[in-house]
Amino acid sequence: MSFTYAGQLNSSESPVTIDVVIKNLAHVAVGEAVTLDSGVDSADVVGDRILGVCVGIYDINGLALDNADTSQLDGTWVSSTKTYTAGSDNVTDDYVTAKVIVDKMSLFRNDADADLTKAMVASHFHIVSATQIDGDTNAQDKGQFWLAKLDPEDASVGFFCISESVMDPYVQIA
């Protein structure tokens, strides 16, 4: 399970991304929803404000960690899971960064922890982990993601957009 980029709601050909340094001692993986708190960190609880979805992890020179020499990093890269655990000085020494889709018009495919229905389209949802939507938390007024459309072949899979970003000055997801 993870958030997988699945296109745009608008006619844009590619999403808006930013590169942000990973927070000291944070654990971040490609496909996870992330938040911003002195650097990028996994968003894994209901109250975490979403920055976006991590789509890549890079060294100080902009090389994907799969293609970089990671032996000199204080943190740990696990290629098989595309996961990086930052060292205690990442924001001042290693500068390992996450490429994050922050575009609120981007669609992310996600297998929720419960079945989704047509009545839930345009409803807001919270997450149960950095990689999964809580399918039982649909609400009309607030949530970390909103359901744009359903997967016609799997009742628990939907295509979601970021509801409120940590970059929005008015964010109120709690």
Long-range contacts (C-beta under 8 A, 24 or more apart in sequence): 1-110, 1-111, 1-131, 1-132, 2-29, 2-30, 2-31, 2-32, 2-110, 2-131, 3-31, 3-32, 3-33, 3-53, 3-108, 3-109, 3-110, 3-131, 3-160, 4-31, 4-108, 4-109, 4-110, 5-53, 5-55, 5-101, 5-106, 5-107, 5-108, 6-107, 6-108, 6-109, 6-159, 7-106, 7-107, 8-103, 8-105, 8-106, 8-107, 9-105, 9-106, 9-107, 9-148, 9-161, 10-105, 12-103, 12-105, 15-101, 15-102, 15-103, 15-105, 15-106, 16-101, 16-102, 16-103, 16-106, 17-52, 17-55, 17-99, 17-100, 17-101, 17-102, 17-103, 18-52, 18-99, 18-100, 18-102, 19-58, 19-97, 19-98, 19-99, 19-100, 20-51, 20-97, 20-98, 20-100, 21-90, 21-91, 21-95, 21-96, 21-97, 22-57, 22-75, 22-84, 22-86, 22-90, 22-91, 22-96, 22-97, 22-98, 23-86, 23-90, 23-91, 24-86, 24-87, 24-88, 24-89, 24-90, 24-91, 25-85, 25-86, 25-87, 25-88, 25-90, 26-85, 26-86, 26-90, 27-83, 27-84, 27-85, 27-86, 28-54, 28-57, 28-83, 28-84, 28-86, 28-98, 29-54, 29-81, 29-82, 29-83, 29-84, 29-130, 29-131, 30-54, 30-55, 30-56, 30-57, 30-82, 30-83, 31-55, 31-82, 31-131, 32-130, 32-131, 33-127, 33-130, 33-131, 33-144, 33-145, 34-98, 34-100, 34-130, 35-166, 36-166, 38-91, 39-86, 39-90, 39-91, 40-97, 40-98, 40-100, 42-130, 43-127, 43-130, 43-144, 44-127, 44-129, 44-130, 45-127, 46-126, 46-127, 46-134, 46-137, 46-144, 46-174, 47-173, 47-174, 48-127, 48-144, 49-144, 49-164, 49-165, 49-166, 49-171, 49-173, 50-144, 50-145, 50-162, 50-163, 50-164, 50-165, 50-166, 50-173, 51-100, 51-102, 51-165, 51-166, 51-167, 52-100, 52-101, 52-102, 52-103, 52-162, 52-165, 53-100, 53-101, 53-106, 53-108, 53-162, 54-98, 54-99, 54-100, 55-99, 55-100, 55-101, 56-98, 56-99, 57-82, 57-84, 57-96, 57-97, 57-98, 57-99, 58-96, 58-97, 58-98, 58-99, 59-94, 59-95, 59-96, 60-94, 60-95, 60-96, 65-96, 102-162, 102-165, 102-167, 103-162, 104-161, 104-162, 104-163, 104-165, 105-161, 106-161, 106-162, 107-148, 107-149, 107-159, 107-160, 107-161, 108-145, 108-159, 108-160, 108-161, 109-151, 109-157, 109-158, 109-159, 109-160, 110-145, 110-157, 110-158, 110-159, 110-160, 111-154, 111-156, 111-157, 112-156, 112-157, 112-158, 113-156, 114-156, 115-155, 115-156, 116-147, 116-150, 116-155, 116-156, 116-157, 116-158, 117-150, 117-155, 118-150, 120-147, 120-158, 121-147, 121-148, 121-149, 121-150, 122-146, 122-147, 122-148, 123-147, 124-163, 125-160, 126-173, 133-158, 133-160, 142-172, 142-173, 142-174, 143-173, 144-173
